């Protein structure tokens, strides 16, 4: 099971992908509901950013998602 980060009635679910070059891509989805059971609100499958560590990728996801949710309230 992926980690779920609840934020303002949404669930941010990172889907980190490790690339062949050892870098990490910050893929993720945002669903309605704090447990992620609601409808899909946002999905990023192929970001242009690459990160050196999984933690950096997750930090980016949470920062971006928080801003997006604040700008797109339910």
N, C-alpha and C positions, 0 to 999 in steps of 0.2 A: 504493500500500500504506500502510495506517495505521501509525503508530508502535506498537510493542509494548514494554511495560514488564514484564519478568519479575520475579516476586516469589514466593518460597517455592513453586516448582513450578507457579505459575499465570502467566497472561499477562493483563495489564490492557491493554485496547485502547480508547483514547479515540475517540469519534465526536462531535467537537465540531460543534455546529450554530450558525451565525450567524443571528440573528433579524433581522427587518425593522427593529427599533429600534437595530441596531448592537451589541447585547449578544450574549453567547455562552452557550449551554446546554451543560452538562457531561454529555452522554450517553456511555455506555461499556458495555463488556462485560468479563466476567472468564471466561476459559476455563482448563481444566486444561492443563498443559504449558507450558513456558517459551516455546514458539513459537506458542502459541494454537491448536494443532491438536487439542487434546482437547475434551471435551464442555463445553458452556456451563454455567457455575456461577451467573452473576448477570448481569442485563441491566437497564440503566436507559435508557429511551427518552425519557421526558418529565419531567426533574427540575423542581422548582419554583425552584431557584436560577438566577439570571442573573448573569453576570460581565462586567466591562468589557473584559477582554482574554482572548485564547485561552490565554495562559500562566496566568492566574488560574484558568481553568476546568480546565486540566490539573493544576495544583497541588491543586485540590480533589479531582479524580478520584483522584489518587495517594494523597492523605491518607485519603480515605474507603475506597478499595479496600484499602489496607494494613491498616486497622482491621478491615474486613470479613473479609479473608483470615485475619488473626490470630484472629478470633472463630469462624471456620468452617473449621478445618483439614480437609484431605482425609483 
